[in-house]
């Protein structure tokens, strides 16, 4: 009995020593995001004039997944951030950033919001941040109905083959009487008789397409559509990462839709409505180079 007690005490002491050693070699980090529409703070119940030509719209959703978060040290090396599991917003190396609050026309979402990533990094001085807009391949093709949070939201999931919607940013006309909008289409489905005249909204669902494989999970995707974002001159204590939907759709006509394609942009490489949006996400599109404009660094307010 005394031997068992001694072993238990030894295990507890070893655990505490390991915890203390970790605390001495790491530092906490919080990376904050802010949803913006140009110079305005994002709100579900506000009308905005967006795109080219300008179209009056109201948002119905604004959420995205980020993964593989790292800080950039003084030597330019990427140092991974270890995310703190919270059974809500963060799982393994994936986090959900959620700006909608189920108010106004954002009825597809949740009341709870999340504007930050919380974790630890080795102690040091850092000058930038790097992350992926998307879900890693090994987690992307699971079943959302049985996945852990935040990968359990079926509103952010197409199907096991297509995987998750890495970003969901949807709009409805500002004067629409409807308070709810959702698209039943997967990235490979096409609605019938899609007109080219002004539409009832514009949805942006970023995700992988062209995924092929066996009967269970895809082995590869022709278009992964996971964008690597690198932001220099970022200090986690002083700065925030702005996600600006006005910049994302700056060159897009939100009042029209290419005939015989899903409404808005569903990441289909044949859909011309995706051209400017995907390039502003930082994704080369149909052999055209890209420069992301969706994210930028700004001082905390």
C-alpha positions as CSV (number, residue, x, y, z in Angstrom):
1,X,0.0,0.0,0.0
2,X,2.8,2.4,0.9
3,X,4.5,1.7,-2.5
4,X,1.3,2.6,-4.3
5,X,0.9,5.8,-2.4
6,X,4.6,6.7,-3.0
7,X,4.1,6.0,-6.8
8,X,1.0,8.2,-6.8
9,X,2.8,11.1,-5.0
10,X,5.7,10.7,-7.4
11,X,3.4,10.9,-10.4
12,X,1.8,14.0,-9.1
13,X,5.1,15.7,-8.4
14,X,6.4,14.8,-11.8
15,X,3.2,16.3,-13.4
16,X,3.6,19.5,-11.5
17,X,7.2,19.8,-12.4
18,X,6.4,19.3,-16.1
19,X,3.6,21.9,-15.9
20,X,6.0,24.4,-14.3
21,X,8.7,23.7,-16.9
22,X,6.2,24.3,-19.7
23,X,5.0,27.5,-18.1
24,X,8.6,28.8,-17.9
25,X,9.3,28.0,-21.6
26,X,6.0,29.2,-23.2
27,X,3.9,32.3,-23.1
28,X,0.2,32.8,-23.6
29,X,-1.0,34.4,-26.8
30,X,-4.4,35.8,-27.9
31,X,-4.9,36.6,-31.6
32,X,-7.9,38.9,-32.0
33,X,-10.0,39.3,-35.2
34,X,-12.4,42.0,-36.1
35,X,-15.2,41.8,-38.6
36,X,-15.3,44.9,-40.7
37,X,-17.1,46.3,-43.7
38,X,-14.7,48.9,-44.9
39,X,-14.4,51.3,-42.0
40,X,-17.5,50.1,-40.3
41,X,-17.8,47.4,-37.7
42,X,-19.8,44.4,-39.0
43,X,-23.4,44.0,-37.8
44,X,-26.0,41.6,-39.0
45,X,-28.8,44.2,-38.9
46,X,-27.0,46.9,-41.0
47,X,-27.4,47.5,-44.7
48,X,-24.2,48.1,-46.6
49,X,-23.4,49.3,-50.2
50,X,-20.9,46.9,-51.6
51,X,-19.3,45.7,-54.8
52,X,-19.0,47.1,-58.3
53,X,-21.4,48.6,-59.2
54,X,-22.5,49.3,-55.6
55,X,-25.4,47.2,-54.4
56,X,-27.4,47.7,-51.2
57,X,-27.2,44.4,-49.2
58,X,-27.6,43.0,-45.7
59,X,-25.4,40.2,-44.5
60,X,-26.9,36.9,-43.5
61,X,-23.7,35.2,-42.3
62,X,-20.0,35.9,-41.6
63,X,-17.9,32.9,-40.3
64,X,-14.7,31.2,-41.2
65,X,-12.3,28.5,-40.1
66,X,-8.6,29.2,-39.5
67,X,-5.9,26.5,-38.9
68,X,-2.2,26.0,-38.6
69,X,-1.7,29.3,-36.8
70,X,1.9,30.5,-36.3
71,X,3.7,33.6,-35.2
72,X,6.7,34.8,-37.2
73,X,9.8,35.5,-35.1
74,X,12.6,38.1,-35.7
75,X,14.4,35.7,-38.0
76,X,11.4,35.2,-40.2
77,X,10.7,31.6,-38.9
78,X,7.1,30.4,-38.4
79,X,6.6,29.2,-34.8
80,X,3.4,27.2,-34.4
81,X,0.7,28.4,-31.9
82,X,-0.6,25.6,-29.7
83,X,-4.3,26.2,-29.5
84,X,-6.1,25.8,-26.1
85,X,-8.9,23.2,-26.5
86,X,-12.2,24.7,-25.2
87,X,-14.9,22.3,-26.5
88,X,-16.5,25.2,-28.3
89,X,-14.3,27.3,-30.7
90,X,-11.0,25.4,-30.9
91,X,-10.2,21.8,-31.7
92,X,-6.6,20.5,-32.3
93,X,-5.2,23.1,-34.7
94,X,-8.5,24.5,-36.0
95,X,-10.5,27.5,-34.7
96,X,-13.8,29.0,-35.8
97,X,-14.1,32.8,-36.0
98,X,-17.7,33.8,-35.9
99,X,-19.0,37.4,-36.2
100,X,-22.7,36.8,-36.8
101,X,-24.9,36.6,-33.7
102,X,-28.2,35.3,-35.2
103,X,-29.7,38.8,-35.1
104,X,-31.2,40.6,-38.1
105,X,-31.0,38.4,-41.2
106,X,-28.3,36.2,-39.7
107,X,-30.8,33.5,-38.8
108,X,-28.7,30.6,-40.0
109,X,-26.1,31.2,-37.3
110,X,-25.6,31.1,-33.6
111,X,-26.1,33.6,-30.8
112,X,-22.6,33.1,-29.5
113,X,-19.7,34.8,-31.3
114,X,-16.0,34.4,-31.3
115,X,-13.4,36.9,-32.4
116,X,-10.1,35.4,-31.1
117,X,-7.7,32.5,-31.1
118,X,-6.2,31.5,-27.7
119,X,-3.1,29.4,-27.2
120,X,0.6,29.4,-26.3
121,X,3.9,29.8,-28.1
122,X,7.5,29.4,-27.0
123,X,8.7,32.5,-25.2
124,X,10.1,35.1,-27.6
125,X,9.5,38.2,-29.6
126,X,7.4,38.0,-32.7
127,X,6.8,40.3,-35.6
128,X,4.1,38.7,-37.7
129,X,1.4,36.0,-38.0
130,X,0.6,33.2,-40.5
131,X,-2.4,31.0,-40.7
132,X,-4.5,29.0,-43.2
133,X,-8.0,30.0,-44.1
134,X,-9.5,26.6,-44.1
135,X,-9.7,23.2,-42.4
136,X,-6.7,20.7,-42.7
137,X,-7.3,17.8,-45.1
138,X,-7.2,15.2,-42.4
139,X,-10.2,16.9,-40.6
140,X,-12.0,18.3,-43.6
141,X,-13.7,15.2,-44.8
142,X,-15.4,14.0,-41.6
143,X,-19.0,13.9,-40.8
144,X,-20.1,17.1,-39.2
145,X,-23.0,15.4,-37.4
146,X,-20.6,13.5,-35.2
147,X,-17.6,15.8,-35.2
148,X,-16.4,17.7,-32.2
149,X,-17.1,21.4,-31.9
150,X,-16.5,23.7,-33.8
151,X,-16.5,21.2,-36.6
152,X,-20.1,20.0,-35.8
153,X,-21.9,22.9,-37.5
154,X,-23.8,21.4,-40.4
155,X,-24.5,24.9,-41.7
156,X,-20.7,25.1,-42.4
157,X,-20.5,21.7,-44.1
158,X,-21.3,20.5,-47.6
159,X,-20.9,16.7,-47.4
160,X,-18.2,14.2,-46.7
161,X,-16.7,14.5,-50.2
162,X,-16.6,18.3,-50.4
163,X,-16.0,18.8,-46.7
164,X,-16.4,22.1,-44.8
165,X,-17.2,25.5,-45.9
166,X,-14.0,27.2,-44.9
167,X,-15.8,30.6,-45.0
168,X,-19.4,31.4,-45.3
169,X,-20.2,35.0,-46.1
170,X,-23.7,35.6,-47.4
171,X,-25.8,38.6,-48.5
172,X,-29.4,39.4,-49.2
173,X,-30.8,42.6,-50.9
174,X,-31.3,45.3,-48.3
175,X,-35.0,45.7,-49.1
176,X,-35.7,41.9,-49.1
177,X,-38.7,40.9,-47.0
178,X,-37.1,37.6,-46.3
179,X,-35.3,37.2,-43.0
180,X,-33.6,33.9,-43.9
181,X,-31.4,32.6,-46.7
182,X,-29.7,29.3,-47.2
183,X,-28.5,27.5,-50.3
184,X,-29.3,23.8,-50.7
185,X,-26.6,23.5,-53.4
186,X,-23.3,21.7,-53.0
187,X,-20.3,23.1,-55.0
188,X,-21.0,20.7,-57.8
189,X,-24.8,21.2,-58.0
190,X,-26.3,23.7,-60.5
191,X,-29.8,25.3,-60.0
192,X,-32.0,25.2,-63.0
193,X,-33.0,28.3,-65.0
194,X,-30.6,30.6,-63.2
195,X,-31.3,34.1,-64.6
196,X,-28.6,36.7,-65.4
197,X,-30.7,39.6,-64.1
198,X,-30.5,40.9,-60.5
199,X,-30.6,38.1,-58.0
200,X,-32.2,37.5,-54.6
201,X,-28.8,37.5,-52.9
202,X,-25.2,36.6,-53.2
203,X,-23.5,33.8,-51.2
204,X,-19.8,33.1,-50.7
205,X,-19.0,29.5,-49.7
206,X,-15.3,28.8,-49.8
207,X,-14.3,25.2,-49.7
208,X,-12.5,22.4,-51.5
209,X,-13.8,21.1,-54.9
210,X,-12.9,18.4,-57.3
211,X,-12.4,15.9,-54.4
212,X,-12.1,12.3,-55.5
213,X,-11.4,9.0,-53.7
214,X,-13.0,5.8,-52.4
215,X,-16.4,5.2,-50.9
216,X,-15.5,6.7,-47.6
217,X,-13.2,9.7,-47.7
218,X,-11.6,11.5,-50.6
219,X,-7.9,10.9,-51.2
220,X,-7.2,14.2,-52.8
221,X,-8.9,17.4,-54.1
222,X,-8.2,19.0,-57.4
223,X,-8.9,22.4,-55.9
224,X,-8.1,22.4,-52.1
225,X,-8.9,26.2,-51.9
226,X,-7.1,26.6,-48.5
227,X,-5.4,30.0,-48.6
228,X,-2.2,30.6,-46.6
229,X,-2.3,34.1,-45.1
230,X,0.9,35.9,-44.0
231,X,0.6,39.3,-42.2
232,X,3.8,41.2,-41.4
233,X,4.2,43.8,-38.7
234,X,1.7,42.1,-36.4
235,X,2.0,42.3,-32.6
236,X,-0.6,40.2,-30.8
237,X,-0.7,42.5,-27.8
238,X,-1.3,45.7,-29.8
239,X,-2.9,44.6,-33.1
240,X,-6.0,42.9,-34.4
241,X,-6.6,41.1,-37.7
242,X,-9.3,42.8,-39.7
243,X,-11.5,40.6,-41.9
244,X,-13.0,43.1,-44.4
245,X,-16.0,41.8,-46.5
246,X,-16.1,45.2,-48.4
247,X,-12.5,44.5,-49.7
248,X,-13.4,40.9,-50.4
249,X,-16.3,41.8,-52.8
250,X,-14.9,45.1,-54.0
251,X,-14.7,44.0,-57.7
252,X,-17.8,41.8,-57.7
253,X,-21.3,42.6,-58.9
254,X,-23.5,41.3,-56.1
255,X,-26.7,41.9,-58.1
256,X,-26.0,39.5,-60.9
257,X,-25.2,35.8,-61.3
258,X,-23.6,33.9,-64.1
259,X,-26.3,31.8,-65.8
260,X,-26.5,28.1,-65.0
261,X,-24.3,28.4,-61.9
262,X,-25.1,28.4,-58.2
263,X,-26.1,31.7,-56.6
264,X,-23.0,33.8,-55.9
265,X,-19.7,31.9,-55.5
266,X,-19.6,28.3,-54.4
267,X,-15.9,27.8,-55.2
268,X,-16.6,26.4,-58.7
269,X,-13.7,27.0,-61.0
270,X,-16.1,27.5,-63.9
271,X,-18.1,30.2,-62.1
272,X,-17.1,33.7,-63.2
273,X,-18.7,35.1,-60.1
274,X,-15.9,33.6,-58.1
275,X,-13.0,35.2,-60.0
276,X,-12.5,38.4,-57.9
277,X,-13.7,36.8,-54.7
278,X,-11.2,33.9,-54.8
279,X,-8.3,36.1,-55.8
280,X,-9.1,38.4,-52.9
281,X,-9.0,35.3,-50.6
282,X,-5.5,34.9,-51.8
283,X,-6.1,31.9,-54.1
284,X,-4.8,31.8,-57.7
285,X,-7.8,31.4,-59.9
286,X,-7.8,29.8,-63.3
287,X,-4.1,30.3,-63.7
288,X,-4.4,34.0,-62.6
289,X,-2.2,35.2,-59.8
290,X,-3.7,36.4,-56.6
291,X,-3.0,38.9,-53.8
292,X,-5.3,38.6,-50.8
293,X,-7.1,41.7,-49.6
294,X,-9.6,40.1,-47.2
295,X,-7.3,40.3,-44.2
296,X,-5.2,43.2,-42.9
297,X,-3.6,44.4,-39.7
298,X,-4.9,47.3,-37.6
299,X,-4.2,48.6,-34.1
300,X,-6.5,47.4,-31.4
301,X,-9.2,49.9,-30.5
